[in-house]
């Protein structure tokens, strides 16, 4: 697993497109948090980083499928998947190694945003005037959302041998789970199941953690979805 983990990391960072993906992510988030007048913290005037946590899942919707789209699809297309399947690694170990590699890349991409926290701490009046619990609760929620999105992206990559199709499938499934269910509730479609749909939505649990209260039910929900998607990926590659 360690060898496969580092193989995936090196395949990403050893490619110019990998650095471009991370650069686009950081630039887009930086513009939303500090520059664009509709979301800028400097214009907003309050010592919190709500724009960071509101808009990052939108960027994640495209960033994470771009990271995961070739992890299994490219292996199949290049013919190395058969070699990997005949290695001493089991199917679950292969999926976990790829998941951990992709999650590490997401963590590295989000890590520089801690600089924003330091900046707001220094800009606060008085210095340090920021809801620390709210920030770190939201940041942990962001990592959990990232883990769920990674598991969905790897499942999408297992569906096909074409990277672009895997990317499209990943974006669609993430959009459905994070935005689609909430949209159905707001449009009053299937109103009799409104509460159930809202509680199944990723955004519902993420917004709950953004208040700075880390509840066990929210963590259990994110972990359950992650485990479910990884389990479905293992079943899928065994059937194929």
GINOR-V954539 format. One record per residue. N is the residue number from 1. SS is DSSP state (hx for helix, st for strand, lp for the rest). PHI is phi as a letter, one per 20 degrees, with the letter a starting at -180 (999 if undefined). D_FIRST is the distance of its C-alpha to the first C-alpha in whole Angstrom. Layout:
BEGIN
N;SS;PHI;D_FIRST / N;SS;PHI;D_FIRST
END
This chain:
BEGIN
1;lp;999;0 / 2;hx;f;4 / 3;hx;f;5 / 4;hx;f;5 / 5;hx;g;6 / 6;hx;f;9 / 7;hx;f;10 / 8;hx;f;11 / 9;hx;f;12 / 10;hx;f;14 / 11;hx;f;15 / 12;hx;e;17 / 13;hx;f;18 / 14;lp;e;19 / 15;lp;d;21 / 16;hx;f;25 / 17;hx;f;24 / 18;hx;f;22 / 19;hx;f;24 / 20;hx;f;27 / 21;hx;f;25 / 22;hx;f;25 / 23;hx;f;28 / 24;hx;f;30 / 25;hx;f;28 / 26;hx;f;29 / 27;hx;f;33 / 28;hx;f;33 / 29;hx;f;32 / 30;hx;f;35 / 31;hx;f;37 / 32;hx;f;37 / 33;hx;f;37 / 34;hx;d;40 / 35;hx;d;42 / 36;lp;g;43 / 37;lp;f;46 / 38;lp;f;45 / 39;lp;c;42 / 40;lp;f;42 / 41;hx;f;42 / 42;hx;f;45 / 43;hx;f;47 / 44;hx;f;46 / 45;lp;n;47 / 46;lp;d;45 / 47;lp;e;43 / 48;lp;b;40 / 49;lp;d;37 / 50;hx;g;37 / 51;hx;g;37 / 52;hx;g;34 / 53;hx;e;32 / 54;hx;f;35 / 55;hx;e;34 / 56;hx;f;30 / 57;hx;g;29 / 58;hx;f;31 / 59;hx;f;29 / 60;hx;g;26 / 61;hx;g;27 / 62;hx;d;27 / 63;hx;f;24 / 64;hx;f;21 / 65;hx;f;22 / 66;hx;f;22 / 67;hx;f;19 / 68;hx;e;17 / 69;lp;f;20 / 70;lp;d;18 / 71;lp;f;14 / 72;lp;d;15 / 73;hx;g;19 / 74;hx;f;18 / 75;hx;f;16 / 76;hx;f;19 / 77;hx;f;21 / 78;hx;e;20 / 79;lp;n;20 / 80;lp;e;16 / 81;hx;f;15 / 82;hx;f;16 / 83;hx;f;15 / 84;hx;f;11 / 85;hx;f;13 / 86;lp;e;14 / 87;lp;f;11 / 88;lp;f;10 / 89;lp;f;7 / 90;lp;e;10 / 91;hx;f;11 / 92;hx;f;10 / 93;hx;f;6 / 94;hx;f;7 / 95;hx;f;9 / 96;hx;f;8 / 97;hx;f;5 / 98;hx;f;9 / 99;hx;f;11 / 100;hx;f;10 / 101;hx;f;10 / 102;hx;f;13 / 103;hx;f;15 / 104;hx;f;14 / 105;hx;f;16 / 106;hx;f;19 / 107;hx;f;19 / 108;hx;f;20 / 109;hx;f;22 / 110;hx;e;24 / 111;hx;g;24 / 112;lp;f;27 / 113;lp;f;29 / 114;hx;f;30 / 115;hx;f;32 / 116;hx;f;34 / 117;hx;f;34 / 118;hx;f;36 / 119;hx;f;38 / 120;hx;f;40 / 121;hx;g;40 / 122;hx;f;42 / 123;hx;e;44 / 124;lp;f;45 / 125;lp;c;49 / 126;lp;f;49 / 127;lp;g;45 / 128;lp;n;43 / 129;lp;f;44 / 130;lp;b;41 / 131;lp;f;39 / 132;hx;f;37 / 133;hx;f;35 / 134;hx;f;36 / 135;hx;f;34 / 136;hx;f;31 / 137;hx;f;31 / 138;hx;f;31 / 139;hx;f;28 / 140;hx;f;26 / 141;hx;f;27 / 142;hx;f;26 / 143;hx;f;22 / 144;hx;f;22 / 145;hx;f;24 / 146;hx;f;21 / 147;hx;f;18 / 148;hx;f;21 / 149;hx;f;21 / 150;hx;f;18 / 151;hx;f;17 / 152;hx;f;20 / 153;hx;f;19 / 154;hx;f;16 / 155;hx;f;18 / 156;hx;f;21 / 157;hx;f;19 / 158;hx;f;18 / 159;hx;f;22 / 160;lp;b;23 / 161;lp;d;22 / 162;lp;d;24 / 163;hx;f;23 / 164;hx;f;26 / 165;hx;f;27 / 166;hx;f;23 / 167;hx;f;24 / 168;hx;f;28 / 169;hx;f;26 / 170;hx;f;24 / 171;hx;f;27 / 172;hx;f;29 / 173;hx;f;27 / 174;hx;f;27 / 175;hx;f;30 / 176;hx;f;31 / 177;hx;f;30 / 178;hx;e;30 / 179;hx;d;34 / 180;hx;f;35 / 181;hx;f;36 / 182;hx;f;37 / 183;hx;f;39 / 184;hx;f;41 / 185;hx;f;42 / 186;hx;f;44 / 187;lp;e;45 / 188;lp;l;46 / 189;lp;e;45 / 190;lp;l;44 / 191;hx;f;46 / 192;hx;f;46 / 193;hx;d;42 / 194;hx;g;42 / 195;hx;f;41 / 196;hx;f;38 / 197;hx;f;37 / 198;hx;f;37 / 199;hx;f;35 / 200;hx;e;32 / 201;lp;f;32 / 202;hx;f;29 / 203;hx;f;32 / 204;hx;f;34 / 205;hx;f;32 / 206;hx;f;31 / 207;hx;f;34 / 208;hx;f;35 / 209;hx;f;32 / 210;lp;f;34 / 211;lp;f;37 / 212;lp;n;35 / 213;lp;d;35 / 214;lp;e;31 / 215;lp;e;32 / 216;hx;f;30 / 217;hx;f;30 / 218;hx;f;29 / 219;hx;f;26 / 220;hx;f;26 / 221;hx;f;26 / 222;hx;f;24 / 223;hx;f;21 / 224;hx;f;23 / 225;hx;f;23 / 226;hx;f;19 / 227;hx;f;18 / 228;hx;f;20 / 229;hx;f;19 / 230;hx;f;16 / 231;hx;f;17 / 232;hx;f;19 / 233;hx;f;17 / 234;hx;f;15 / 235;hx;f;19 / 236;hx;f;20 / 237;hx;f;17 / 238;hx;f;18 / 239;hx;f;22 / 240;lp;e;21
END
